[in-house]
């Protein structure tokens, strides 16, 4: 019912802006509200009911998006290490992926909200990504509930949003580092997770990760596409610029080995893959 009400409210507006809808999605704290607003905004934008507010100045201050009271956010080193061998360990793992997807909803909406001078296809891409990430979160949350847990039952970290803050001033850096470094990490580790889950007989979780892996390739590809668009606009070569940004911002969060096949499908060139490898050797 809540999602239906949000769709009705958006339909009742007189050509609300996509950026305002993105702001409301970012501000929503309860997971159910953030997901419902995301689905409603994506539907409304697809129907042509939200206009682009490209003339508005981007926000001056950086703020955390809406968050539920739990999970408690801690430093990554303070998160306990759990294996897949127990039900509790698998629940904690599913929770960690759900938390990444929940953050990814906000990252997509922030890309829409913050950067106001982009072509229409840019906004279409990130609205689609937000919608996918919300759907991923819903699938993972339902699976988590089947283990007797819910989102918020385990601690988590805030690394994805911290990188969003660091790149809030620069759309080129945002596209290079959030989709192509942090989110692309999923392309590297998810195939191995799927193999482990299937070996344990947990095909239900593995099937969800198969969907996420397939769709995340397209999300990272959107980052590659708009990173190169920024480079062309600014008259810089993408490969040296990517290497420079990796060295400046991402050395501490780069971990190999890298899924060359998936990253190539997501728009990484040979020079960029070499740069990743050299910075982790």
Number of C-alpha atoms within 10 A of each C-alpha: 7 11 17 12 13 18 20 13 11 20 18 11 11 9 14 18 17 25 25 17 23 24 18 20 26 24 17 20 15 14 19 14 17 23 23 23 27 32 24 24 27 26 19 21 22 13 10 11 19 23 14 21 15 18 8 13 11 15 11 9 7 11 11 12 17 16 16 12 10 13 17 13 16 13 11 12 8 11 13 11 9 13 12 15 11 11 12 15 14 19 23 26 19 22 27 19 17 26 22 23 23 23 20 24 26 29 25 25 26 22 22 25 25 21 21 18 15 15 11 10 10 18 22 14 17 22 26 19 24 30 22 23 28 26 19 23 25 18 16 24 21 14 20 22 13 11 15 10 18 20 24 18 14 19 20 22 19 15 16 17 20 13 18 21 14 14 18 21 15 12 19 22 21 24 24 26 25 23 24 23 20 18 20 24 20 21 22 20 16 17 15 10 18 20 14 16 19 14 11 12 11 14 15 11 19 20 14 15 23 15 11 21 21 12 16 22 21 17 25 29 22 21 27 22 17 21 24 22 17 19 16 12 10 10 9 12 11 20 17 13 18 23 20 13 15 22 15 10 15 19 13 11 12 18 17 13 13 18 17 15 11 20 23 15 13 22 19 19 16 13 14 20 17 11 18 23 15 10 16 13 8
